[in-house]
Amino acid sequence: MKTAAFYGRYSCSSQTEQSIEGQLSVCSQYAKNNDIVIVDTYIDRAQTGTNDNRAEFQRMLKDSATASWDILLVYAIDRFGRNAIEVAINKQKLKTNGKVLISATQRTSDNIDGTKNLDGILLENVYIGIAEYYSAELSQKVLRGLQENLKKGLFCGGIVPYGYKVIDKVVHIDEPTANVVREIFEWYSSGKSINWIINRLHGKGIMHKGKPFLPNSIYAMLKNEKYTGVLKVKGVTYTNIYPALVDEEMFKHVKTRLDQRHFGKNHVKVDYLLKNKLVCGYCGKPISSECGKSHTGQMKYYYKCIGRKKYKNDCEKKTMRKDELEQFVICHIIEALNAPGIKDAIVESIYSRQLQEQKAQSVLQLLNKELKQVQQSLNNVMNAIEQGVITTTTTKRLKELESKQQDLEEKIAMEKAKSILITTKDEIRNFYEKALLLEPKMLIEYLVDRIELFNDEAIIYYKNPLRTSPDDSQGFSFYNKKVKMQVYMGNKLKFEHIDMLVKMVV
């Protein structure tokens, strides 16, 4: 007695479970008539057959390698797929795993016992071709219908933007909410913040579709080009669907402000290297960034204890100049990293890693692996062609794979040429010394865990793999000559823990 797995699929949400029940009923009767036992089921709901990116379908393919069933039973070939090339490739996967694809209502290229069905070879390809043609034609009809409705100025579905309403498939302005939209654009254009706008709306008792306004809903509204009367679909612009609520000049002004206030652009272009690293040694509160103008109008940048600044406590921590403090910390780190033993160990490690990578040729291996996969895909396409599956999709896929194969072969040749180059230890040493000076932010980010800051000393705590040792201390002069700071290296660089530093320099 043969065993089988049932695979069922319906295409869209307008269909129901009755579609699956009908497929299963027919397949169960077919199995009973042919002495087959269905031992497993795979069902994809509201999934297209034009590609194989379907959860249950992929699970079925994966299970076929180890599953006990012999046959994959479907109602019709188009339930398995409607893309000729993918059907051929996935059928080959089943065949490789010792499984056969059988339809309960159509003749297939394989019989239940695994033998070839000669007339089924021809008919199966006809079924697949018809299914693919049907999908392509349906897609064109839907798109054509959509375009015709849009030309007539008809609403074609989707979410109706706030400020509009739809009556008999025509979009109309909903004056009460449209006035809210206009106010939001005017407020933001005049410089008001999103939070100010939300508070103002809520103060007036105005809601967004029955719920409080959220920042995301305001941002989405300000970016929605439909409010200018413009709708873009598939590269075509329509101006007859949405009546304009704001003029183009206003929309452009708002867009410019949104772009300027994009993440990071609204902040002063000053990089505080020790941000989130400093803790007050007196009250334990974080030390935050601070700026202000001097009596001459020049901007000054500082680090100030948040306890003294925000909570008005009795903390005695003084404000410290940004550049001086950062330079002090960076000099200390570079001094430690430039110690002869540490520098030699890192250079040696980088050099050794270079040799290992050259030997492993990891990039080359990945490229060769990808090339092998492409060649396998080419073989699958050629097998599909030999079976008579010659369609526009097949030809297009063949050209794509051949182009990718050529590109990979060129990259492999370049990688092989690179592998003969090697950097000397002196070159590594020179680059290392320059890299430490060029990347102070990276040094602090990689190595420093936190810094306890006092008025006359700083305790720097390094991240692992750096270890701290209070006994190992070394004095460094602070740039402000009136202030001397003593740094207690909670930590000393260890030769056996330099991998992170190597990664940083490389």
N, C-alpha and C positions, 0 to 999 in steps of 0.2 A: 504494500500500500504506500502510495506517495504522500508526502506532506507538503503543505503550501502555506505561504503567508499572503494575506489579502492586503492590497494597497488601494485606498480610495481617496478621491480628491474632488472637491467642488471649487469653482473659480471665484465666486464673488459673494458678498454678504447678503445679496438678495436671494440667493439660494438657501436651502435649509438642510437640516439633518435628514430630511426625507430623501434627498438626493443620495446621501451615503447609504441610507437604509435600502434604497432601490438597488444600488450597485452591489451591496453585500448580499442581498437576497438572490440576485441573478448568479453571482459568483458561488454562493453556497449551493445552489441547485446544480450548477455545472460541476462542482466538486463532488457532490453526491452521485451524480450520473457517471462520473469517471473514476470513482473509487479513490478520491483524494480527501485527506483530512486537513482542514485549515487549523493551524496551530498558533498563528500569530496574526495581528492586524496592525496596519499603519494607516493613519488617516490625517490628511492635511485639509483644513477647513479655510475657505476663502483665500485660496492660494492659486496664483496663475500657473499655467503649465508651460509658459514660454521660456522659463529658466528652471534650473534644478535647485535653486536656493530655497528649499522647503525643509523645515525641521524634521518632519517624520520621514520624508523621502531620504534625506541624508542619513538618518538613523537606520533606515532599512538597508541602505547601501553598506553602512558600516557593519551592521549585524550579519549581512550575507557572508562575511568572511568566516564566521564561526557558528552561525545558526544551523539548526538541525533540518530546517525545511529545505525542500528540493526545488520548489516552484514558487515564483512570484505571480500571483493571480490578480489580474485587473479586469474591470468591466470592459474597457476598450483601450486601445493603444494610446489615445490622446489623454487618458488619465495618467499614464506613465510620463508623458511629456509631449510638448508641441514644438520643440526645437529639434530639428532633424539631427544636427551634429551632436547635441547633448544626449539625445535618445540613443544614438549609435555608441557613444562613449560609455554611457551608463549600462547599456546592455552588455558591452564588452566586460565591464567590471563584474557584472553578475556571472557572466560566462567564466571569467577567470576564477571566481569563487565557487564554480560548479553548480550554479543556479540557472534556471531558464525562465524566460518571460512568456506567460501564456495569457491570452485574452479570452474571456468567457463568451464574447459575442463576435469576435473577428478571427480570421485565420492568421497565424503568426509564422515566422520563419522556422520556429522550433516546435516539435511535437512534445507531448507530455513525457515521453520516454527519452527525450534528448536528441532524437534523430531529426534530420532536416526535413522540412516541409517545402518542397520545391516551389509550388505555386504560392505558398505562404510568404516566401522571400519577396516575390514581386508585390503581392497584395499588402504586406506590412509596410513597405516603402511608400505605396500609394496612400495608405491610411495616414502615415506620418506627414507626407507631403500635403495632403488635404487639410490636416489639422493645423499645420504651420501656415498654410495659405489662408485658412479661415481666421486664425488669430491676427495675421497681418492685415487682412481685409477689414476685420472688425475694428481694429485699431484705427485704420484710415477713415472708416465710416464715422466713428466716434469723433475723431479730430475734425473731420469735415463738418459734421453736424455742429460741433462746438464753434467752429469758425463762422458758420452761417448765422448761428444765433447771436454771436458777438457782433457781427456786422449789422444785424438788425437792432442792436442795442438791448438785447435781452440778458437778464441775469442767469448765469449758468450754474449756480450752486455754490456751496462753500459758506464760510462765515460772513455774515453781513457786518461790515464795520460799524462801530459806534457812531451815531450821527445820521445813519441811513435806515430806511425800511424798504421792503420789497412788496409790491402789490402787482399781482398778475404778471410776474416775471420781469417787472420793470423796477429799477432802483429809484426811489424818491428820497428827498431830503426829509429827515425827521426833525423839524425845527427845534423842539425843546433840547434834544441832545446835540443837534448840530451847533447850536449856540455855545454849548459847553466846549465842543471841539475848537471852535473859533477862539474862545477865551483862552484855552490851554495854549494854542499856538501864539497868541498875542502876549500872554504872560511870559512864556519861555523866551520868545524873541526879544522881549524887553529886559531880559537878564534875570528873571525869577528862577529859583532853583526848583527841582522836582519835588522836594519835600514841602517847599512853600506852596506849590500848586496843589498838592494833595491835601494839605491842611486847610487851604482856602476852600477847596471843593467840599470837604467833609464838614467844614464850618457852615456851608450853605445847605448841607443835607443832601448833596448830590452824590449818587451812587453810580457804579459802573455795572450795568446789567444786574442790579439787585445786590451787588456786593461792594465793599469799600474799594476805592482806587488803590492800586499798587504801583510802585515805581516801574515795573516791567510793562504794565499796561499803558502807562503814560509814554514811555520810550517807544513802544510799538506804534502808538498813535502818531507820535511826532515823526516817525520814519515811514509812515504809510503813504505812498505816492498817490493812492487812490483819492485822497482828500484834495488833490489838485485836479481831479477829473481824468487821471491817466491810469490805464490798466494795460499791463504788458503780459502777453501770453505767447509762449513759443517764439519769442523774438519779434512779435508783431504788437504794435502799440494801438490801443483803442481809446478814443476820447468820447465815446457816445454811451458809455455804460453808467459811470458815476458822475453826478453833477458836482462841480467843484465847490468845496467849502472854504478853501484858502487859495490865495493867488500864488503863482509860481515864485515870485520874488520872496514872499514870506517863507515859503517852504525851503528855498535855497538858503535863506538867512538862518533858519532853524537848523538845517543840516550842517552848515558851517560851524555853528556853535556846538552841536552834538559832536562833530569830529574833533573840535578843539578840546572838548571836555572828556574825550575818550580816556580810558585808563592810563594814568601816568602823564597825560598832557596838561592836566590842570594844576599840577604841582610845580613848585619852584624847581628848576633844573639843577638841584644840588643833591649830590649823592652822599648821604651820611653812612660812611663805611662801618661804623660801630653800632648802627641801629639794631635794637633788640639784643645787643650783647652786653650792655652796661647795667650794673646794679649799684645802687648807693651803698657804700660800706658802713654808713651810719644808721640809716633807717630801713634799709633793705628794699626800698621802692625802686622801680625801674628808673633809669635815667633816659630822658627823651630828648629829641632834637628841638632846637629853639632858634629863632632868628628875630632880628630887629634892626632898625636903622640907628646909626650913630647921629650925633649932633650935626655932622657934616652931610648927612643924607645917605651915607654908604651902608650897604647891607652887611650885617655881621651875623655869623652863624656860631651856635653854641651847643653844648650838651648841658642839660639842667635836670636836677633831681625832681621827679614828678611829685614826690611827697612835699617838697618845699614849694613847688609851683602850684599844685592843684589842691592839696589838702591843708596847706598853710601850717604845717607842723613845725616843730622846733629844730628840724634837721639843720645841721651846720655845714652841709656840703655846699661848696661854692660852685658857681657856674664856671665851666671851662670852655675855652675856645676850641672849636671843632678841628681846625687844621692842625693845631699844636698837639692835641691829644691823639688824633689819628696818626700823625707823623711819629709820635713817640712809640705807639704800639707797633707800627709797621717796622720801624728801625729795630725794635727789640726782636721781632720775629725773624727779620732778615739776618740779624746778627747771629741768632741761634742756628738758622738754616745754613749759614755760611761757615759755620765751624768746620775746620778741615776734615775731621772724621766723618761728620754728617754729609758734607758735600761729596766726599769721595765715595761714600756708601751709596748715595742716590745716583751719582753718575754711573757707577758700576752696575747698579740694578737696572737703570734705563738701558745701558748697553747690552746687558744679558737678556732683557726682555726683547730688545730688537732682534737679537740672534734667534731667540725662541720663536718669535712671530714669523721671522723669515723662514725658519725651518717648518713651522706649522702651515704657513701660507693660508691662514684662515680665510682671507678674502677670496683667494684663488679657489679654495675648496668650495666656498659658497657659490661662486660664479659657475664652477664646473657642475655643481649639484643642480643649479637652476637650468643650465644648458641641457643636462640630462633629462630634466622634467619636460623642457620644451621639445626635445627630440622625441620623448615618449608621446607627448600630445600630437606631434606631427604624425607619428605612426598610427595613432588612433584615428586621426582625420583620414589618412590614407586608407585605413581599413574600412572606414565608413564609405569612402569613395568607391573602393573595390566592391562593396556590397550594393552599390548602385545609388547611394545617397549623394546625389550631386545637385546642390541647391545654391542659391546666392549666398546663404549663410555659410555653407561649407567652403565655398571659394574664398569668401572674405576672411574666414578663420584661418585658412591655409596661408594666405598672404600675411596675416598678422604674425603667425608663428614663424614663418620664414624670415620676416623682418627682424623679429626678436632674436632669432637664432644668430643672424648676422651681427647684430648689436652685441650680443654676449660674447661671440667669438673675438670681436675687436677688443672688448674690455679684458678678456682673458689674456690676449696678446700684450696689452699694456701692463697688466699686473705682472706678467712674467718678466717684462723688461724692467719693472720697478724692483723686482726681487734681487737684481744683481747689484743694486745700490745699497750702501751701508754707511751710516754716520759714525765718524770716529769719536773716541772718548773726549778729545780736546774740543771738537765741535759741540758735543753734548754739554760739556762744562761751560763753554761760552754762552750757549743758548740758555742754560739753566740760570746763570748769573743775571742775564738780561731779563729773563722771564719773571724772576722774583721782583724786579723793580717795576716791570710793566703791569703786573696784575696784583696790586695790593688788596683789592676787594676780594679776589679769589683766595688769597692767602688767609685773610681774616675769616672768610666763610668756611674754608676747609679745616682750619686749625683751631680757631678760638671758640671755646664753648661759652664763656662769660668772663667779664672783667669786673671785679669789685673795686670801686673807685673811691679813694679818700682824697683829702685835700693835698696830702704830701706823699702819697704812695698808691700804687695800684697792684692788685694781685690778679695775675692773668691765669685763668684755668683753661688748659688746652683740652681739645677733644681727644678721645682715644683715636689712634694708638699712642699719643703722647701722654707720658705719665708725669704727675706732679710730685715734687719733692721739696718741702719747705726748707730743708737744709741747704739746698743749692740755690743761692741767691747771688745776684749780680746787679750792681748799680748802673743806672743810665741817667744822664742829665736830661732834664726836660728842656724844651726849646725856650720856654719862658725862664730866663736866668734867675728870676726872683724865687722860683719854685723848684725844689729838688724833689724828684720822685724816686722811690726805691721799689724795684720790681722783684717780687718774690716769685721765682719760677716755681709755681706749684708743680713744675714739671720739667723733665729733661728728655730730649729726643733719644729714642732707642733705635739702635741699628736694626733690630729684628722687626721693627714696626714702621717701615718706610714706604710700604706699598702705596698708601694713600697719597704721599708726597710725589711719588713717581707718576701716578695717574694725573696729578694736578699739573706737573711740569710738561708731561707728554701732551 
